[in-house]
Amino acid sequence: MLTQDVLTECRFCSEVSKANGEDPIGTAGTADHWLVMELPQPWVEQTFKEDPQIAPLLELFKQLVFKHGVMLRPILIAPDSEYSQPGKTRVIYYHRPEKQFAQFAKQEYLVPEADATRLATAILQNLMKQPNELESFAGDRIDTRHIREVLVCTHGNVDVACAKFGFPIYKKLRDEYTDHVRVWRCSHFGGHKFAPTLVDLPDGRFWGHLEPDMLDLLMHHDGDVAGLRSHYRGWAGLSKFEQIAEREIWMQVGWDWLDYDKSGRTLRKGLKGIKRYLYPLLRLIPLKRAQLFVERWTGDATWADVQIQFSSADRTISGTYQTRVEAAEPVITAGNSPQSGEAIALKPSPQYRVGRLSQLS
């Protein structure tokens, strides 16, 4: 671990995080739905407020999350000279197919630029069970379920670390991995202190602190899984503490684990103060948006008892793992890269360890 004097001289938050060995596991945003849409750069703050393709969607995003409790992950991708078509916009929608699953289900559309917002609106309205015109876009659907989409964050307008460290990894992936895969530059999806970071779809797995020499392992799923342990941020199909437990299972089972259908349950949490008493009661509220709040509100738990259920695709292998995830010694990290001339702001980051895994009968 580096000293604080040395760390304050670092120019980027991801340098601090990596130097002090901050574990990225448990930082993948949980999602039931993804909306991925092509939009030319730059993606600046004014884009989200004023761009005629994006601004109308913001209110729908807010309604979905805060009113309906829908866990949606919107991401922009930069048009690519090989993948994209002039005058057309690509919109990709992924969703959780069922409670226990291995990959998100995919729908892809290629529409005239003028219709992209109308299509995205219809997808979001459909999620809210509102009247929509999604069926009118049936002729614009294309079957790309065989194509893997790798989205690398290079969004330097959010944090310069993503541009500095993300672009070289994007370029290497884009140039060297072309077999049934498309590699995109994408907008921010959280975790810039783990730059370079990417999300791999349809798996829905987040990765961080990427290095060129581990990309073969990541892309080909062949070799010692332990080589990816410190780069794994987690699987979007699970919540924070479930993600931490799931990595430990993967390390023991190996690559086959990624193909198993999975779901998770957090049974109990170690909480302090009023949270300790309110948590069991709040969990009984059936509203999904309330449960989203409870999950975030109790993210500072010192321990959590977790179950991970799994089964192979042919259902010949199935079972349940149970373990306790416990807080470990925190490390010093930085939440953001500083502006020019500013000192980097350091803070402790909670770390966790997994107790003995037991497989229930």
N, C-alpha and C positions, 0 to 999 in steps of 0.2 A: 504494500500500500504506500502510495506517495504521500509526502508531507503536505500540509495545507499551504505552506509557502510556495512549493513547486506547483501545486494544483491551481493556485490563483493566477499563475502565469499562463495557463492553458487558454487558448483562444476559442475553443469550441466545447459545448457541453458534452458531446459524445467522447471527446478526448478524456475528460475527467472521469466519466462513467466507466470507460474501458480500462483506464489506468488503474482504477481502484477495484476492478473486478466486480462491478455491479451486475447482479444476476437479472436478466431481462424477463425471466419467466413470470407469468401472471399479469402481463401488461397488454395482452391482446384484447382489444375491445370485443365484448360478447355481441353477437349479431344473429338475428333471425333472417334478415333481408339485406341485400346489397343492391345499390343502384350505381352503375358505372357508366359514365357518359363522356364522349369525346367533346373537348372544347379546346380551341387553340390557346396557347399561353400568350401573355403573362396572366397568372392567376393572382391578382392583387385584391386588396380589401374592396376596392370599388367594383371589381368583377361581381362579387357576391351581392352587392347592393344595387348595381345599376345594369349589369348585363341582361339584355332582354330574354336570353335563354335560361339564365340561372335565377335571377331575382324572384320571378313568380313562384319558384319551387320552394323558397325558404319557408314561407308560411305553412306550406303543406308538411315540410319536414318537422316543423315545430309541433303541429297538430298531431302528427303520427307519434312522436316521442312523448310529449307531455300530456296529451289528451287521451291517446289510445294505448300508450305503453308499448308501442312497436319498436323493437330494437333494429333500427335501420342504419346502415353504413353507406352514405353517399361518397363517391370518389370520382374525381375528374381524371381523364387520361388525355395526354397530348396526341393529336393526330400523327400518324406515322406514314412516311412516304411509301412504304410497301404495303402496310395493312389497310390504310384508309383509302376512301374514294372521294375525289373532288365533288363538292356539292352535296355530300351525304354525311350523316352523323350516325355513329354507332352508339347504341344504348344496350347495355347488358344488365340483365336482372337475374340475381341469384336468390334462392330462398331455401330455408330449412325444410326438407321434404317431409320429415316426421320427427318425433321426439328423439328417437335413437337413429343415428345416421353416421355416415363417414364423409360424404361430400355434399356440398350445396347443389341443388338442382339449378340448371342454367337455361335461360331464354335470351336469345340475342336478336336484335332488330337493327336493320340498316335503313334509315329513312332520309328523305330530303331534309336539309338543314332547317328549313322553315317549320318542319313538323316535329322536331326533336322535343321541344318543350311540351307540346301537346301530348306526345307519347309518354314522356316522363310523368306528366300530370295524371294521365289515365292509369298508369301503374300505381301511383301513390293513392289515387282515389279508390282503386280496386282494393288496396290493402285496408282502407278505412271502410270498405263495403258501401261506398257511395256510388251513385250512378256515374258511369264513365264510358268512354268510347274505345276501350282497349281492343275489342273484337274487330274494330275497323282496321287495325294494324296487323291482322293475321297474315296478310299477304307480304308484309315486310319482314317476317321472321325468317331467320336463316339458322340452319342446324350446325352449330359449332361445338357440340357437346364433347367432341373428341379433342378439342383444342384447350390446352392449359394456358391460363392467363397469369403472367407474373407481373405484378405492379410494384415498381421501385419508386420510393418517394425521393424526388429531386426538388421539392418545393422550397426553394431558398427564401421566398418572401415570408415564410413562417419562421424558419430558422436556417441560418446560413450553413449549419452543419449538414443539412439534408442535401443541399446543392453541392457542397465541396466533396463530401464523401459518397453521396448517393450516385452522382453522375458517372464516376469511373466504374462502379459496380454495374450500373445499368448498361453502360457501353459494352462491357465484357460479356454480360449475359445476352445482350441484343446481337452481338456479332458472332458468338460462339455456340449458342444453343437455339436451334431453329427447327428441331424435329417435333412437330405437333405442339409447338409452344409459341406464344406471342409475348414479347417483353415490352412493357409500356413505361413511360415516365408518368408518374401520377401525382395528384395533390396530396396534401398532408393527411395522415390517418392516425396521428398521435405517436409519441415515443421518439421525438427527434434526438433525445439524449442517447438513443441506441443506433443512431445513423452510422453507416448506411442500413436502412431497414426496408423490408418488402413484405407484401402479402401474396400468398400463393393460392390461386383459385383454380378449380372449385373446392380444393381442400379447406381453405379458410384458415391456413396457418400463417402466423406472423413470425418474422425472423429479424434479428438485429445484430449490430456489431459485425457485419459481414466482412469476410476477407476473400480475396481472389482464390486462394488455395483450397477453400472449402466449398466452392460452387459446384464442382462435380458431384460431391456427396449430396448436396442439397437437390440438385436437378435430376440425378440419376437414381437416387435411393439405393445405392449399392456401396457397401463398405461398413465401417464401424460407426454405429449410430452415436457413440460417445463423442465423436468429433463435432457433432452439432449441438451438444448439450448446452453449452454456454451461449449459443446463438438463438435458441428457441424462446420466443416470447409467449407462445401458447396458441391454443386452438380456439377460434371464435365460437365454437359450439358449446363452450363451457364458461363458467364464471371464474373469477380470479383464483380462489383457493382450489377449485376443481382443476384448473389448468396446471397448477403447481404439482398436484398429485398425478395428473395424467402424464406429465413428462417422465416422472419416476417409473411409471408402468412401462412406457415406451422404451426406456433405457434397459429394462429387464426383458421385455418380450422381443424387441427388435422391429425390423421394418414391417412385418406382418401386422403389427398393431395399427398402423396408419390406415389399413384397409378395413378394420373392424368397425361395425356400427357401434356408436357410443352415446351415452348420456350420463349426466352427473347429478348428484344431490349433495347439498351442503346441509348436514344434519344439525349441527350446533356450532356456535362460535363463542370464543372467549372474549368478552367485552367488559368495559369498565363503566362505572357511573350509571346513569339512567338508561343507557343503551342495554345494559345487562338485563334490565327488567322489561323494557319495552320490546326488545327484539322478538321474544317468543310470541307476544301478542300481535305485533305488526305482521308477522309471517302468516297470520290467519286471514288477513285481508285478501279477498279473491281478486281484486283489481290488479291487472298486470302492471300498470303504471306505478301503483303503490309498491309493488315488489321490486321494481327497478330502483325506486328511491331507497328502499330498505337495504338493498344490496350495496349501493354506493355509500350509504350512511354508515354501514358497518364494515367498510373495507379496511378499517384500522384494527380489526380483531387481532388478538395476540395468538390465537390458535383457531383451528376449524376442523371439525370431524367431517370427512368427505367420503362419499361412495361414488364409484365409477362403474356403471353397468356396461357390458360389452357382449357382442356376438359376431361371429364370422358371417359372411354374406350367405353361406349355405346353411347357417344355424347349427352346424355340427360342433362348434365351439362357442361357449357362452359362459358368463359368470359375472361376479361382482367383486371388485376390490374395495377395501376400506382402509383408511389410514387417518392419522391426525397430522395436519400441517401446522407447524409451530414457528413463531418468530425467532429469528437468529440475530446475531450481532449486526447492527446497521452499518452501512458504508457511507462515506462522503461522496456526494454527487452534485451535479448542477442541473437545474431544471431547464435552463435556456442558455444559448450562446449570447455573450454580452454584445451590446452595440459598440461601435468603434470608440475607443478611449475609455470605456467602462471596465471596471474590474468584474470578474466572473463571480456570481453569487453561489456560494456553496451551502449545502444542507445535507442532513442525514437522510438516507433512504432505507426503509425497512427491508430486511431480507428474511427468507423463510427456508426451513428445512422440512423434509418429509420423514415421518416416523416409520416404523415397520409396516410394510404392506401385508395385509392379510386378505386371502381370497375366501369369500364366504361360500358355503355349500348351497 
